[in-house]
Amino acid sequence: MPTNKDFLLQDKLTYTSLVNQTQDYLVVTYNKVADAFTPASPYGQILQVLQNLTQLIFFYIEDALVELNIYTAYKEKSIYGLARIAGHNPTRAIAARGTFALNIKPGAASDVQSPWVIINNNTKVTNLNTGLAYLLKVDNVQGKVKIDLTTNSISKFRVIQGEMQTQSAIANGKPLQSYNFTSDQMIDNDMVEVYVNGEQYGIVDSLYDMTNDEKSCIVKTGINDGIDVYFGNEDFGTIPGDGYNITVQYVVTAGIPGNLYAKSNILMWKFNDKGYSNIGEEIDLGDVFNVSLDSPLVLGAPGEDIDLTRLIAPKTSRALVLANPDNYVAFLSRFDYSYVNAYTTFDDNYIDDDNVVYLFIIPNVQSKLSKDTDYYTTNEENFFLTTGEKDALIKYVQQSGRQVVSTELSIITPTITKYALNIVLRIFDGTDVETLRGDILALLAEYFIRVQRRDKIPKSDVIAMIETVSGVDSVNINFVSEKQELAIRTGHYWKTITVKDPIRLNEVTRRVKEILPLDENGNVIPPSPALGLDKFGDIQIGLNELPLIRGGWKDRNNVEYKTDIKPENISSVNIMVDEVLSDDLSAKIMTQNKNILINNERKKS
C-alpha cells in the first residue's frame, strides 16, 4: 500500500481506478467499512462531488491537449489559430471573375438624349437567373469610364461576383493595433481595401514587409470570423493616431454559385446602379446596353475547409512564396477543382524545363454537367480546363505576388484513357433489376467524378460500393482497357521509352512502336499485364492520364462499346445478373450481420 502522501498509484491513472483507490484509502485511513462511503453517507456525497469535479478537470485537460494538435483539433477556432502560428493564412472565399461585353442598343443615344454615358467602378449588375450580383471593375485612377454611344463598339469590363460592404473602427493610437471585422456573408480573399482617415493603406503579408513609418497594414483571415487587420509600430509601418477613422471596404461573395461557364443568351441581367450623362444626369444603363459574357466567370470557390487547412498548413512556405510543387498544391487547393497536382522534372537530366512547374488540374466536373447529361455522357471537354480558365488561373497566380520570378507555369491538358466496366451480380429474389441498375450507375458516377487517386483505381473500391446497394449479395467486376483491345486488334502498340541523347548526353523520351508476338496459330499474344491495367486488374494511371469509363471504341473482336448505357447495348458499363438467391430469413440475418460488421469497421477507421 502506498504512503499517505502518494496513495494513488501512477501506473493506474484511469478514472475508475482513481475512484477505487481513493475509496480504499479512506476505508483504511479511517478504519471504516466501505458502507460508510456510499452515496447515501456524507463522506460518500463529498467523494461523489470530488469525483465529478475531477472528471470535468480530466475532460478539460484532454480537450486542451487535443486542441493543441492541428491533426486532432476539431474546433475551427483552434485549427485556424494553429494554422496561423504555422505561417498559413486560411483562405477565405474567392469571387468568380471573368469579362462582360456591353453592347450598345440601337438608338440608345437618342433614347437617353446623351451622346455619352459614364460608368463608375463597382457598378452593380444582377443576374436574374441566379439572383447573384456582379461588379464591373474600372481599372484606372479616375474610377470611371466614358463610353461614346454614337458608335457601335462593344465595351468589355472585368467582372467579379459579389457586393461591396464597408465597416469602420476608431483607432486607439497604440502600436500594433488590431481590429476584427465580421460579416454574416463570405468575405472575398483578395478584394479588401483599408483606409485611415480616407487615405488608402497598402496591404502586406507580414510586419517585416513594412518599411519605417510606411502606411501599410496586414489583413488576415479572422480566427473567429471575418477578417483581422493589423497595423505597425513606427519601426515597421505607421501607427494610426488616437481617434483616427479606420474604414475597411471588402467584397462579400457567394463563391462557387457565382461561376458561369458558358456563353449563354438565356442569361438575363439587370443594372442596379445608374450611369451618368455628360452633364451629370442619371441614366438607366439597362436602356443603353445589352449584357453578355465575353469570357466565362470562373475561379469562384468557398472558404478553405478545416480538413484542408489541417493538410496544407504544415506545407505552407513561411516566406509566403510558391517555391515548390507542395506550395502550388496548397495554394491552388483553395479553388473548386476535383484534383490538383504539381510537379517538376529536375531528375530527368533535361535542364531546359527545370524552371517549369507543371500543373495537372481536373475541374469540378459535377458543376459542368447539364440536366440531360451525366458522368458517362458529358462532353469530354468538361474534364479539362478551358483556355479562359487556364489564363485566369495563371493570371491569378502571377498577381498574387508569390510566384518565384524565374519560374514558369505550364498547365497540362490530361490525356484521356478509356475503359469499360463489366459487372456480374448475384442478387436476392424480389429485387427490381432496373432500379438496381440505376442505383449502381448513379453510385459509380459519383465515385468516378470524385475519386482523387492518381496512381490506381482499384476493383476493390468499386466492389465495396456496389455491395452497399440494396438487393446485392455478391459482386464480381473487371475493367476492359481500350489500349489493350486496340493493341490486340492491330497487333502493335506505342510505348514511351527513355534514351540517352548522344549529342547532348541527356535523357530524352521517345515513342516507339512495339510489335506484339504471335502464337503457333498466328494469333496475337496479348500484353501481360494488360495495357492500362496492373496484375490485379486495377486501372493503372500514368503521368498526366485521366482514365474515364467511356464508350465509343471497339474491342479485339470489333465489338463496339457504345456511349449510351442501356440494357440492350454493350456499353461502357455492363451490368449482368448471374444468379438470384432466395430472400429468406436466414439471408436477411446474414446481410444484417455483414452490415453491422462493415459499419463497426468504418467507425474504427
C-alpha positions in Angstrom: 0.0 0.0 0.0 1.4 3.5 -0.9 2.1 6.1 1.8 -0.5 8.7 2.7 1.2 11.3 0.5 1.2 9.1 -2.6 -1.7 6.7 -2.1 -2.6 7.0 -5.9 -0.6 4.5 -8.0 1.0 6.2 -11.0 0.6 3.1 -13.1 -3.2 3.1 -12.6 -4.2 6.6 -13.7 -7.5 5.7 -15.2 -10.6 7.4 -13.8 -12.3 4.3 -12.4 -9.0 3.1 -10.8 -8.5 6.5 -9.1 -12.0 6.4 -7.7 -11.5 2.9 -6.3 -8.0 3.8 -4.9 -9.5 6.9 -3.2 -12.3 4.9 -1.6 -9.8 2.1 -0.4 -7.6 4.8 1.1 -10.4 6.4 3.1 -11.6 3.0 4.3 -8.1 2.1 5.6 -7.3 5.6 7.0 -10.5 6.0 9.0 -10.8 2.3 9.8 -14.3 2.2 8.4 -16.2 -0.3 6.3 -16.9 0.5 2.7 -20.6 1.1 3.5 -19.7 4.3 5.3 -18.7 5.8 1.9 -21.8 5.0 -0.1 -23.5 7.9 -1.9 -26.1 8.0 0.9 -23.5 8.9 3.5 -22.0 12.4 4.0 -18.5 11.1 3.1 -19.9 9.4 0.1 -21.6 12.6 -1.1 -18.4 14.6 -0.7 -16.5 11.9 -2.5 -19.0 11.9 -5.4 -18.8 15.7 -5.8 -15.0 15.5 -5.9 -15.2 12.6 -8.4 -17.4 14.7 -10.7 -15.1 17.7 -10.4 -12.1 15.6 -11.1 -13.8 14.1 -14.1 -14.5 17.6 -15.5 -10.9 18.5 -15.0 -9.8 15.4 -16.9 -12.1 16.3 -19.7 -10.8 19.8 -19.8 -7.1 18.7 -19.8 -7.9 16.1 -22.6 -9.7 18.7 -24.7 -6.9 21.2 -24.2 -4.3 18.7 -25.3 -6.4 17.6 -28.3 -6.9 21.2 -29.4 -3.2 21.9 -29.3 -2.5 19.5 -32.2 -3.8 20.6 -35.6 -4.3 17.0 -36.7 -6.6 16.2 -33.7 -8.3 19.5 -33.1 -11.9 19.7 -34.1 -12.8 23.3 -33.2 -12.5 25.7 -36.2 -11.0 28.4 -33.9 -8.2 26.0 -32.8 -7.4 24.8 -36.3 -7.3 28.3 -37.7 -5.2 29.6 -34.8 -2.6 26.7 -35.1 -2.5 27.3 -38.9 -1.7 31.0 -38.3 1.1 30.0 -35.9 2.5 27.7 -38.7 2.5 30.7 -41.0 -0.6 29.7 -43.0 -3.4 32.2 -43.6 -6.6 30.1 -44.2 -8.1 31.2 -47.5 -11.5 32.9 -47.4 -14.0 32.6 -50.2 -12.9 33.6 -53.7 -15.2 35.5 -56.0 -15.8 34.3 -59.6 -14.3 36.5 -62.2 -14.5 37.0 -65.9 -15.4 39.5 -68.6 -18.7 41.2 -69.6 -19.4 42.6 -73.0 -21.6 45.6 -73.1 -23.2 46.1 -76.5 -24.8 49.4 -77.2 -28.5 49.1 -78.1 -29.6 50.6 -81.4 -30.8 54.2 -80.9 -29.5 54.3 -77.3 -28.0 57.8 -77.7 -31.4 59.4 -78.8 -33.4 57.4 -76.2 -31.4 58.7 -73.3 -30.7 62.1 -75.0 -26.9 61.9 -74.4 -24.0 61.1 -76.7 -22.0 59.7 -73.8 -22.5 57.6 -70.7 -20.2 57.4 -67.7 -19.9 54.1 -65.8 -18.4 54.1 -62.3 -16.2 51.5 -60.8 -18.1 48.7 -58.9 -21.3 49.3 -60.8 -23.6 46.5 -59.7 -25.3 44.1 -62.2 -27.6 41.3 -61.0 -28.1 38.0 -62.8 -31.8 37.5 -62.8 -31.4 33.7 -63.3 -29.5 33.2 -60.1 -30.1 36.4 -58.2 -26.4 37.0 -57.7 -24.8 40.4 -58.0 -21.7 41.2 -60.1 -19.4 44.2 -60.0 -18.0 46.0 -63.1 -14.4 46.9 -62.4 -12.8 50.0 -63.9 -9.1 49.8 -63.9 -8.0 53.4 -63.9 -7.2 56.2 -61.4 -10.4 58.1 -62.0 -12.5 55.0 -61.2 -14.9 55.6 -64.1 -15.1 55.1 -67.9 -16.7 57.3 -70.5 -18.4 55.4 -73.4 -19.4 57.0 -76.8 -23.0 56.0 -77.6 -22.8 57.2 -81.2 -20.6 54.2 -82.2 -21.4 50.5 -82.5 -18.4 49.5 -80.3 -18.5 46.8 -77.7 -17.2 47.7 -74.3 -15.6 45.0 -72.2 -15.3 45.1 -68.4 -13.5 42.9 -65.9 -16.1 41.5 -63.6 -16.2 39.9 -60.1 -19.1 38.3 -58.4 -20.2 39.9 -55.1 -21.3 43.1 -53.4 -19.4 45.8 -51.6 -19.6 46.3 -47.9 -18.0 48.8 -45.5 -17.2 48.8 -41.8 -15.4 51.3 -39.6 -13.5 51.4 -36.3 -11.8 54.1 -34.3 -8.0 53.9 -33.8 -6.6 54.0 -30.2 -3.2 55.4 -31.2 -1.3 52.4 -29.8 1.4 50.3 -31.5 0.4 47.1 -33.2 -3.3 47.8 -33.2 -5.6 45.0 -34.4 -9.2 45.0 -35.3 -11.7 42.3 -36.3 -14.4 42.9 -38.9 -17.1 40.2 -39.2 -19.8 39.6 -41.7 -22.7 37.2 -42.0 -21.6 36.6 -45.6 -18.3 35.2 -47.0 -15.7 37.9 -47.4 -13.6 37.6 -50.6 -10.0 36.6 -50.1 -8.5 39.3 -52.3 -10.9 42.2 -52.6 -10.1 44.1 -49.4 -9.1 47.7 -49.1 -8.2 49.6 -45.9 -8.4 53.4 -45.4 -7.2 55.5 -42.5 -8.9 59.0 -42.4 -9.8 58.4 -46.1 -6.2 57.6 -47.2 -5.7 54.1 -48.6 -3.2 51.9 -46.9 -1.2 49.2 -48.6 -1.7 45.5 -47.6 1.4 43.4 -46.9 1.8 39.8 -45.7 3.8 40.4 -42.5 5.1 43.1 -40.2 8.6 42.8 -41.6 7.4 43.7 -45.1 6.7 47.2 -43.8 9.3 49.9 -44.0 9.8 52.5 -41.3 6.6 54.6 -40.9 5.1 53.0 -44.1 1.4 53.4 -44.4 0.6 49.7 -44.7 -1.3 47.1 -42.8 -1.8 43.3 -42.6 -5.1 41.6 -43.4 -5.6 38.0 -42.3 -8.5 35.6 -42.1 -10.1 36.1 -38.7 -9.6 33.3 -36.3 -13.2 33.6 -35.1 -14.8 35.0 -38.2 -14.4 37.7 -40.9 -11.0 39.4 -41.2 -8.3 40.7 -38.8 -6.5 43.9 -39.7 -3.1 44.7 -38.0 -1.1 48.0 -38.1 2.5 48.7 -37.4 4.7 50.2 -34.7 6.6 53.0 -36.5 9.7 50.9 -36.8 7.7 48.7 -39.1 4.8 50.6 -40.5 2.9 53.6 -39.2 0.6 53.9 -36.1 -2.9 55.3 -36.8 -3.4 58.2 -34.4 -5.9 58.2 -31.5 -9.3 58.8 -32.8 -8.4 58.2 -36.5 -11.2 56.6 -38.5 -10.3 53.2 -39.9 -12.5 52.1 -42.8 -12.4 48.6 -44.4 -14.1 48.1 -47.7 -14.5 44.5 -49.0 -16.5 42.3 -51.3 -18.8 39.6 -50.0 -19.3 36.7 -52.4 -21.2 33.5 -52.9 -18.2 31.5 -54.1 -18.9 28.6 -56.3 -22.5 29.6 -57.3 -21.0 32.7 -59.0 -19.3 30.6 -61.6 -20.9 30.8 -65.1 -19.0 28.6 -67.6 -21.0 29.0 -70.9 -21.7 32.0 -73.1 -25.4 31.8 -73.0 -28.1 34.1 -74.5 -30.7 32.9 -71.9 -28.9 34.7 -69.1 -30.8 37.8 -68.1 -29.1 40.8 -66.4 -30.3 43.9 -64.6 -28.3 47.0 -63.8 -28.8 48.0 -60.2 -26.7 51.2 -60.3 -27.1 54.2 -62.6 -24.8 55.6 -65.2 -24.4 59.3 -65.8 -24.7 61.5 -68.9 -22.1 64.1 -69.9 -24.0 66.7 -67.9 -24.3 64.6 -64.8 -27.9 63.3 -65.2 -28.6 59.7 -64.2 -29.1 57.2 -66.9 -30.6 53.7 -66.6 -27.9 51.5 -68.1 -30.4 48.8 -68.9 -31.8 51.2 -71.6 -28.3 51.6 -73.1 -26.6 48.2 -73.0 -27.2 44.5 -73.7 -25.1 42.4 -71.4 -23.4 39.2 -72.4 -20.4 37.0 -71.2 -17.3 37.7 -73.1 -15.3 35.1 -71.1 -16.7 32.6 -68.5 -16.9 33.6 -64.9 -14.5 31.2 -63.2 -12.4 30.6 -60.1 -15.3 31.1 -57.6 -14.6 29.0 -54.6 -15.8 28.6 -51.0 -13.7 29.3 -47.9 -11.0 26.8 -47.0 -12.4 23.7 -45.4 -10.8 22.9 -42.0 -9.8 19.5 -43.1 -7.9 21.0 -46.0 -6.3 23.5 -43.5 -5.0 20.6 -41.5 -3.3 19.1 -44.6 -1.8 22.2 -46.1 -0.8 24.3 -43.1 2.4 22.4 -42.4 3.3 22.7 -46.2 2.9 26.4 -46.3 6.0 28.4 -47.1 6.8 30.8 -44.2 8.3 33.1 -46.9 4.8 33.1 -48.5 6.2 32.2 -51.9 5.4 29.4 -54.3 8.8 27.8 -54.2 8.0 24.1 -54.8 5.2 21.8 -56.0 3.8 21.4 -52.5 3.3 25.1 -52.2 1.4 25.2 -55.5 -0.8 22.3 -54.5 -1.6 24.1 -51.2 -2.2 27.4 -53.0 -4.5 26.0 -55.7 -6.4 23.7 -53.5 -8.5 26.7 -52.4 -10.3 26.6 -55.8 -13.2 24.4 -56.7 -11.2 21.7 -58.5 -11.7 18.0 -58.3 -8.0 17.3 -58.3 -4.8 19.4 -58.2 -1.2 18.2 -58.6 2.0 20.0 -59.3 5.4 18.6 -60.2 8.8 19.4 -61.7 11.2 17.4 -63.8 14.5 18.1 -62.0 15.5 14.4 -62.1 15.1 13.7 -65.8 18.6 15.0 -66.8 17.0 17.5 -69.2 17.7 21.0 -67.9 15.7 23.1 -70.3 12.5 22.8 -68.3 13.9 22.7 -64.8 12.3 26.1 -64.1 8.9 24.9 -65.2 6.2 23.8 -62.7 3.7 21.6 -64.4 0.1 21.8 -63.1 -2.2 18.8 -63.6 -5.7 20.1 -62.7 -9.1 18.4 -63.2 -12.0 20.9 -62.9 -15.2 20.2 -60.8 -17.0 18.2 -63.5 -20.1 18.0 -61.4 -20.7 21.7 -61.8 -20.4 21.5 -65.6 -23.0 18.7 -66.0 -26.2 19.8 -67.8 -29.6 18.5 -66.9 -29.6 15.8 -69.6 -26.0 14.5 -69.2 -24.1 12.6 -66.5 -20.6 11.4 -66.0 -20.9 8.8 -68.7 -22.2 11.1 -71.4 -21.0 14.6 -70.7 -18.7 16.2 -73.3 -15.1 15.1 -72.7 -14.0 18.8 -72.8 -15.7 19.2 -69.4 -12.9 17.2 -67.9 -10.4 19.9 -69.0 -9.8 23.5 -68.0 -10.8 25.8 -70.8 -8.4 28.2 -72.3 -10.1 31.0 -70.4 -9.9 29.1 -67.1 -6.2 28.4 -67.7 -5.5 32.1 -68.5 -7.5 33.2 -65.5 -5.6 30.8 -63.2 -2.2 31.8 -64.4 -3.1 35.5 -64.1 -4.3 34.9 -60.6 -1.0 33.2 -59.6 1.0 36.0 -61.2 -1.0 38.7 -59.5 -0.7 37.0 -56.1 2.9 38.2 -55.9 4.1 34.8 -54.6 5.4 33.2 -57.8 9.2 32.9 -57.9 10.4 35.2 -60.7 12.4 32.6 -62.6 9.5 30.0 -62.5 7.2 29.3 -65.4 3.8 27.6 -65.2 2.5 25.0 -67.6 -1.0 23.7 -67.2 -1.1 20.1 -68.6 -4.0 19.0 -70.8 -4.8 15.5 -69.5 -4.5 12.5 -71.8 -7.8 10.6 -71.7 -7.7 6.8 -71.5 -10.9 4.9 -71.9 -12.1 1.8 -70.0 -15.3 -0.3 -69.9 -16.6 -1.9 -66.7 -18.3 -5.3 -66.7 -20.3 -6.1 -63.5 -21.6 -9.5 -62.7 -24.1 -9.7 -59.8 -25.7 -12.2 -57.5 -28.9 -10.7 -56.1 -31.8 -11.5 -53.8 -35.1 -12.6 -55.1 -37.6 -9.7 -55.3 -35.0 -7.1 -56.3 -36.1 -4.9 -59.1 -33.3 -5.1 -61.7 -33.9 -1.8 -63.4 -33.9 0.1 -60.0 -30.8 -1.8 -59.1 -29.1 -0.8 -62.3 -30.0 2.9 -61.8 -28.7 2.9 -58.2 -25.4 1.3 -59.3 -24.8 3.6 -62.2 -25.6 6.7 -60.0 -23.2 5.5 -57.3 -20.4 4.7 -59.7 -20.8 8.1 -61.5 -20.4 9.9 -58.2 -17.3 7.8 -57.3 -15.6 8.4 -60.6 -16.3 12.1 -60.6 -14.9 12.5 -57.0 -12.1 10.0 -57.0 -8.7 11.7 -56.4 -6.3 8.9 -56.6 -3.8 9.4 -59.3 -2.0 6.0 -59.2 -4.7 3.4 -59.5 -8.5 2.8 -59.5 -8.8 -0.5 -57.5 -11.5 -3.0 -58.3 -12.0 -3.5 -54.6 -13.3 0.1 -54.3 -15.9 -0.5 -56.9 -16.9 -3.9 -55.4 -17.2 -2.4 -52.0 -19.6 0.3 -53.2 -21.8 -1.9 -55.2 -22.1 -4.3 -52.3 -23.8 -1.5 -50.3 -26.6 -1.3 -52.8 -29.8 -2.9 -51.5 -30.6 -6.3 -53.1 -26.9 -7.1 -53.9 -25.5 -10.3 -52.4 -22.2 -10.6 -54.3 -20.2 -8.8 -57.0 -17.5 -9.6 -59.5 -16.1 -6.9 -61.9 -13.4 -6.4 -64.4 -12.1 -3.4 -66.3 -11.6 -3.6 -70.1 -8.9 -1.3 -71.4 -9.2 0.4 -74.8 -5.4 0.4 -75.1 -5.2 -3.3 -74.6 -8.0 -4.1 -77.1 -6.6 -1.8 -79.7 -3.2 -3.4 -79.4 -4.6 -6.9 -79.9 -6.7 -5.8 -82.8 -3.9 -4.0 -84.6 -1.0 -6.2 -83.5 1.0 -3.4 -82.0 1.0 -0.5 -79.6 3.1 2.6 -78.8 5.1 2.9 -75.7 7.3 5.7 -74.3 10.9 4.9 -73.5 13.8 7.0 -72.2 17.0 7.0 -74.2 20.3 9.0 -73.9 20.8 11.7 -76.5 24.3 11.0 -78.0 25.0 14.7 -78.7 23.6 16.5 -75.6 24.3 13.5 -73.4 21.0 13.9 -71.6 18.0 11.6 -71.3 15.0 12.1 -73.7 11.7 10.4 -74.1 10.6 8.8 -77.3 7.5 6.9 -78.5 8.4 3.6 -80.2 6.2 1.1 -81.9 6.0 -2.3 -80.1 5.0 -5.3 -82.3 3.1 -8.0 -80.4 4.3 -11.6 -80.9 2.2 -14.3 -82.4 1.5 -17.8 -81.1 1.8 -21.0 -83.2 -1.7 -20.5 -84.7 -0.9 -16.9 -85.8 -2.9 -15.3 -83.1 -1.7 -12.2 -81.3 -0.3 -12.8 -77.8 -1.8 -10.1 -75.6 0.5 -7.9 -73.4 0.5 -9.1 -69.8 -0.4 -7.4 -67.6 -2.9 -5.7 -69.8 -2.1 -2.2 -71.1 -3.5 0.3 -68.7 -4.1 -2.4 -66.0 -1.9 -3.9 -63.4 -1.5 -7.5 -62.4 -4.6 -7.3 -60.2 -6.7 -5.9 -63.0 -6.9 -2.4 -61.4 -6.7 0.6 -63.6 -3.1 1.8 -63.7 -2.9 5.6 -64.1 0.1 7.0 -65.9 1.6 10.5 -65.6 -0.9 13.1 -66.9 -3.5 10.4 -67.7 -7.2 10.8 -67.0 -9.0 7.4 -67.0 -12.7 7.6 -68.0 -15.4 4.9 -68.0 -16.4 5.8 -71.5 -17.7 4.1 -74.6 -17.1 4.9 -78.3 -14.5 2.3 -79.1 -14.1 -1.4 -80.2 -12.6 -4.4 -78.6 -10.3 -7.1 -80.2 -13.3 -8.7 -81.9 -14.6 -5.4 -83.4 -17.4 -5.3 -80.9 -18.3 -1.7 -80.2 -18.7 -0.4 -76.6 -21.4 2.2 -77.2 -21.7 5.5 -75.4 -25.3 5.0 -74.4 -25.7 2.9 -71.3 -28.7 0.7 -72.0 -29.6 -2.9 -71.0 -29.7 -3.9 -74.7 -26.3 -2.3 -75.5 -22.7 -3.4 -74.9 -21.6 -0.1 -73.4 -19.1 1.4 -71.0 -20.9 -0.1 -68.0 -22.4 -3.5 -68.5 -24.4 -5.0 -65.6 -25.4 -8.6 -65.7 -27.3 -10.7 -63.1 -25.8 -14.2 -62.9 -27.8 -15.7 -60.1 -30.9 -14.9 -58.0 -31.0 -16.1 -54.4 -34.0 -16.7 -52.2 -34.5 -13.8 -49.9 -35.4 -15.9 -46.8 -35.0 -15.1 -43.1 -31.5 -16.6 -43.0 -30.3 -14.4 -45.8 -31.7 -11.3 -44.2 -30.0 -12.1 -40.9 -26.7 -12.8 -42.7 -27.0 -9.5 -44.6 -27.8 -7.6 -41.4 -24.8 -9.1 -39.6 -22.5 -8.3 -42.5 -23.7 -4.6 -42.5 -23.1 -4.4 -38.7 -19.5 -5.6 -39.2 -18.9 -3.2 -42.0 -20.3 -0.2 -40.1 -18.2 -1.2 -37.0 -15.0 -1.3 -39.0 -15.8 2.1 -40.6 -16.3 3.6 -37.1 -12.9 2.3 -36.1 -11.2 3.8 -39.1 
